[in-house]
Amino acid sequence: MGLRRVNVIILVLLAVAFLIIVQRNLLNLSDFLHTEKPDEGVILPFESELSPDLNLARTGEEIPILITAAEDRLGAVVAAMNSVYMNSKANVVFTIVTLNETVAHLKAWLSNTRLNSVKYKIVIFKPELLNGKISKDPQTPEAAKPLTFARFYLPAYIPEAEKAIYLDDDVIVQGDIQELYETNLKPGHAAAFSDDCDSASAKGIVRGAGNQNNYIGFLDFKKEAIKKLGMRATTCSFNPGVFIANLTEWKNQNITQQLEHWMELNTQEDLYGKTLAESITTPPLLIVFYKRHSSIDPMWHVRHLGVTGAGSRYSSQFVKAAKLLHWNGHYKPWGRGSSFTDVWDKWFIPDPTGKFHPVRRHTGDS
């Protein structure tokens, strides 16, 4: 009787051990599997991680946010994510689009700092996706910054969501991102942008380098393909560095395919304006969303902080009241010459690998 009981106990222990081994093997297998969508050919999901501390995990409706992570601007991504996360109690989930060589650095920064409780997914951008859609000259802005086009492929990166937010990396969010997410989009509209003529940002626009607050500053209205569209050249443009997308409408209207069409046509007919600066993604978006987009509250996209002389026009009180600040333009808050770098510094988290350092006069960096 005693021997039988011992045998039963041994069998139970062996069964438990077997189940543990099977579970570990399954977990290890899942780490190596990738779920690439063959019909889309757009993304290669690299990793999905949730908060390691279940007590810190947020619940409720997920707020999907897409942001890109370039190696030389990784500190910007970290500061932007930190500002979003710390100013909201919402269940924010980041999709971070990057290149393969940046993944290890990005993961080290996220896992070894207070951002380790943030929910995120890292996906790899395939530059070959842009073949035939941008200039082949490696010196051109579009070839040097392939990640900037990731916003065109939002539904592919966040396929399970009905709505999502896109943020440029050179932003700081001071309001509750839930408020931006709840922006009302009109029926039939696939996205909401902040118009360049709105009251909050118009005061920061620097005129002279082309008409950068209307369509003629971004598109060549002498070209036949642009003329045929019947768009007014004086129509107020919008900034695509921050927007909310209705992904159901985006897919139903084939927005990605429309954007790709205009990119391809531009390589053949040179349709874009000559004073674009960094706005290489703006022209196709202006065409596709002409009079077919909703508006963001102006305080949720206060921009031009990186434009010479523009950001300094804002008062400290105005900047403090802004829900979202955008350092679009040449001067970035992690370098020299931009306005309100102290605001950005508040949200920056030092790089645990020591690779990224903001340039500051008092540090003696050059």
C-alpha positions in Angstrom: 0.0 0.0 0.0 2.8 2.4 0.9 4.7 1.5 -2.2 1.7 2.2 -4.4 1.3 5.6 -2.8 5.0 6.4 -3.5 4.5 5.4 -7.1 1.5 7.7 -7.5 3.4 10.6 -6.0 6.3 9.9 -8.4 3.9 9.8 -11.3 2.3 13.1 -10.3 5.7 14.8 -9.9 6.8 13.5 -13.4 3.6 14.8 -14.9 4.1 18.3 -13.4 7.7 18.3 -14.5 6.6 17.3 -18.1 4.0 20.1 -18.2 6.5 22.7 -17.0 9.0 21.6 -19.7 6.2 21.8 -22.4 5.1 25.2 -21.3 8.7 26.6 -21.4 9.3 25.2 -24.8 6.1 26.8 -26.1 7.1 30.1 -24.6 10.5 29.9 -26.2 9.0 29.0 -29.5 6.6 32.0 -29.4 9.6 34.3 -28.8 11.1 33.2 -32.2 8.0 33.2 -34.3 7.2 36.2 -36.4 3.7 36.9 -37.8 4.4 38.7 -41.1 1.3 39.3 -43.2 2.2 38.0 -46.7 -0.6 39.9 -48.4 0.6 43.2 -47.0 4.3 42.8 -47.1 4.7 45.8 -44.9 6.0 44.9 -41.5 7.9 42.4 -39.5 6.7 42.4 -35.9 9.8 42.0 -33.8 8.6 41.9 -30.2 5.6 42.6 -28.1 6.1 43.3 -24.4 3.7 44.2 -21.6 4.4 45.7 -18.2 6.6 43.3 -16.2 4.9 44.5 -13.1 1.3 43.4 -13.2 0.4 45.8 -10.4 1.4 48.7 -12.7 -0.4 47.4 -15.8 -3.2 49.8 -16.8 -6.6 48.5 -17.8 -9.5 49.9 -19.8 -9.7 50.7 -23.5 -6.3 50.7 -25.2 -5.1 53.9 -26.8 -2.8 52.9 -29.6 0.0 55.3 -30.4 2.5 54.9 -33.3 5.9 56.6 -33.1 9.1 56.0 -35.0 12.6 55.5 -33.5 15.6 56.6 -35.5 19.0 55.7 -33.9 20.3 59.3 -33.9 17.1 60.6 -32.3 16.4 57.9 -29.8 16.4 60.3 -26.9 13.5 62.1 -28.5 11.4 59.0 -28.6 12.1 58.2 -25.0 11.2 61.8 -23.9 8.0 61.8 -26.0 6.9 58.4 -24.6 7.7 59.4 -21.0 5.6 62.6 -21.3 2.7 60.7 -22.7 2.8 58.0 -20.1 3.4 60.2 -17.1 0.6 62.7 -17.9 -2.1 60.1 -18.3 -3.6 57.2 -16.5 -5.0 55.8 -19.7 -4.1 52.3 -21.1 -1.6 53.6 -23.6 0.1 51.1 -25.9 3.0 52.2 -28.1 3.8 50.7 -31.5 7.5 51.8 -32.1 8.6 51.5 -35.7 12.3 51.3 -36.1 15.2 49.8 -38.2 16.8 46.5 -37.2 20.1 48.0 -36.1 18.3 50.2 -33.5 16.3 47.5 -31.7 18.9 46.5 -29.1 19.6 50.1 -28.1 15.9 50.9 -27.9 15.1 47.8 -25.8 18.0 48.6 -23.4 16.7 52.1 -22.9 13.1 51.0 -22.3 13.9 48.0 -20.0 16.5 49.7 -17.8 14.7 52.9 -17.0 11.3 53.8 -15.5 9.7 53.2 -18.9 9.9 49.4 -18.2 6.3 49.6 -17.1 5.1 51.0 -20.4 3.3 48.7 -22.8 4.9 48.6 -26.2 5.5 46.7 -29.4 8.5 47.1 -31.6 8.2 46.6 -35.3 10.8 46.7 -38.0 10.4 49.0 -41.0 11.4 47.6 -44.4 13.0 50.4 -46.4 12.5 48.4 -49.6 8.8 49.1 -49.2 9.6 52.6 -50.6 11.3 51.3 -53.8 9.9 53.3 -56.7 8.1 55.7 -54.4 11.0 58.0 -53.4 14.2 59.3 -54.9 17.0 56.8 -55.3 19.6 59.5 -54.4 20.8 58.7 -50.8 21.4 62.4 -50.2 17.8 63.3 -50.5 15.8 63.8 -47.2 13.3 61.0 -48.1 16.0 58.5 -48.7 17.9 59.5 -45.6 14.8 59.3 -43.4 12.7 56.3 -44.5 11.0 56.0 -41.1 9.1 59.2 -41.7 6.9 57.3 -44.1 5.8 54.8 -41.5 2.7 56.9 -40.8 1.4 56.1 -44.2 1.0 52.4 -43.1 -0.8 52.9 -39.8 -3.4 50.1 -40.3 -0.7 47.6 -41.2 1.2 48.3 -38.0 -1.9 48.4 -35.7 -4.3 46.0 -37.5 -6.5 45.3 -34.5 -7.3 48.9 -33.7 -10.2 51.0 -35.0 -8.6 54.3 -34.1 -5.0 55.3 -33.4 -2.7 58.3 -32.8 0.4 59.1 -34.7 3.1 61.3 -33.0 6.4 62.6 -34.4 9.3 61.9 -32.1 10.1 65.6 -31.5 7.0 66.3 -29.4 6.3 66.6 -25.7 2.8 65.8 -24.4 1.7 67.9 -21.4 -2.0 67.0 -21.5 -3.9 63.7 -21.0 -3.5 61.8 -24.2 -7.0 60.4 -23.6 -8.4 63.8 -24.5 -6.6 63.8 -27.9 -7.7 60.3 -28.6 -11.4 61.3 -28.0 -11.2 63.9 -30.7 -14.4 63.6 -32.8 -13.8 62.7 -36.4 -16.6 63.7 -38.8 -18.4 60.8 -40.7 -16.3 59.7 -43.7 -13.1 61.3 -42.4 -10.1 59.0 -42.0 -8.0 61.4 -40.0 -7.9 64.7 -38.0 -5.0 67.1 -38.3 -4.2 70.6 -37.0 -4.5 73.2 -39.7 -1.5 75.6 -40.2 -3.8 78.6 -40.0 -5.2 77.8 -36.6 -5.0 80.5 -33.9 -2.5 78.7 -31.7 0.2 78.0 -34.2 -0.3 80.7 -36.8 1.6 83.1 -34.6 4.7 80.9 -34.8 4.8 80.6 -38.6 7.7 82.2 -40.3 6.8 83.6 -43.6 9.4 84.2 -46.4 10.6 80.7 -47.2 7.6 80.0 -49.4 4.0 80.0 -48.3 4.4 77.3 -45.7 0.9 77.6 -44.4 -1.0 76.8 -47.5 -1.0 74.3 -50.4 1.1 76.3 -52.8 4.0 76.0 -50.4 4.0 72.2 -50.7 2.8 71.4 -54.3 3.8 72.7 -57.7 0.5 74.0 -59.1 2.1 74.4 -62.6 2.1 70.6 -63.0 -0.8 69.1 -65.0 -1.4 66.3 -62.5 -1.9 68.9 -59.7 -4.0 71.2 -61.9 -6.4 68.4 -62.7 -7.3 68.0 -59.0 -9.0 71.4 -58.9 -7.5 72.2 -55.5 -7.2 75.8 -54.4 -3.6 76.8 -54.0 -4.5 79.1 -51.1 -6.1 76.3 -49.1 -4.7 76.1 -45.5 -2.3 73.3 -45.2 -1.9 71.0 -42.1 1.0 69.5 -40.2 1.1 65.7 -40.2 3.4 65.4 -37.2 0.4 64.7 -34.9 -2.9 63.2 -36.1 -5.7 60.9 -35.1 -6.7 58.2 -37.6 -10.0 56.3 -38.0 -8.3 53.1 -39.2 -11.6 51.6 -40.5 -12.1 54.6 -42.8 -8.5 54.6 -43.7 -8.7 51.0 -44.9 -12.1 51.4 -46.6 -10.8 54.5 -48.5 -7.5 52.8 -49.4 -5.6 55.8 -48.0 -2.3 54.0 -48.0 -2.6 53.0 -51.7 -3.6 56.6 -52.6 -0.6 58.0 -50.8 1.7 55.5 -52.6 0.2 56.5 -55.9 1.2 60.2 -55.4 4.6 59.2 -54.1 5.3 57.2 -57.3 3.9 59.9 -59.5 6.1 62.5 -57.8 9.2 60.4 -58.7 8.2 60.7 -62.3 6.8 64.2 -62.6 8.3 66.2 -59.6 5.0 67.4 -58.2 6.2 68.7 -54.8 7.1 72.3 -54.0 10.8 73.4 -53.7 10.7 74.8 -50.1 9.6 71.7 -48.3 12.5 71.6 -45.7 11.6 68.6 -43.5 8.0 68.3 -44.7 8.7 65.4 -47.1 5.6 63.4 -46.1 3.2 66.4 -46.3 2.5 66.8 -50.0 0.8 63.4 -50.6 -1.2 63.8 -47.4 -2.4 67.2 -48.5 -3.6 65.8 -51.8 -5.4 62.7 -50.3 -7.0 64.6 -47.4 -7.9 67.7 -49.3 -11.1 69.0 -47.6 -11.6 65.5 -46.2 -10.2 65.7 -42.7 -11.3 66.7 -39.3 -9.5 69.2 -37.0 -7.5 68.8 -33.8 -7.9 71.3 -31.0 -5.1 73.8 -31.7 -3.7 73.5 -28.2 -3.0 69.8 -28.9 -0.5 70.7 -31.6 1.5 73.9 -30.7 4.4 73.8 -33.2 7.3 75.7 -34.8 9.4 75.5 -31.6 12.2 74.3 -33.8 12.0 77.1 -36.3 14.4 80.0 -36.1 12.7 82.9 -34.3 9.3 81.3 -34.2 9.2 79.4 -30.9 10.5 82.4 -29.1 7.3 84.2 -30.0 5.5 82.0 -27.5 5.2 83.2 -23.9 6.2 80.8 -21.1 2.6 80.9 -19.9 1.3 79.9 -23.4 3.8 77.0 -23.6 2.9 75.8 -20.2 -0.8 75.8 -21.1 -0.2 73.9 -24.4 -1.3 70.2 -24.4 1.3 69.2 -26.9 4.5 70.9 -28.0 6.2 70.1 -31.4 9.7 71.2 -32.2 9.3 70.8 -35.9 11.9 72.7 -37.9 15.7 72.6 -38.0 16.4 73.1 -34.3 15.7 70.2 -31.9 15.4 70.4 -28.1 18.2 67.8 -27.7 20.6 70.1 -29.7 21.5 73.8 -29.7 19.4 76.7 -30.7 15.8 75.6 -30.1 13.3 77.2 -27.8 12.1 75.9 -24.4 14.7 73.1 -24.1 14.0 73.1 -20.4 10.5 71.8 -21.0 12.0 68.9 -23.0 14.7 68.2 -20.5 12.0 67.6 -17.8 10.9 64.4 -19.7 14.2 63.2 -21.0 15.5 60.0 -19.4 19.3 59.6 -19.7 20.5 56.7 -21.9 21.7 53.8 -19.7 24.0 52.7 -22.5 25.7 56.2 -22.5 25.4 56.5 -26.3 23.0 59.5 -26.5 23.7 62.8 -24.9 21.7 66.0 -25.4 23.9 68.9 -26.4 24.0 71.6 -23.7 26.3 74.5 -23.3 26.8 73.9 -19.6 28.0 70.3 -20.2 30.8 71.4 -22.4 29.6 69.0 -25.2 30.4 70.0 -28.7 
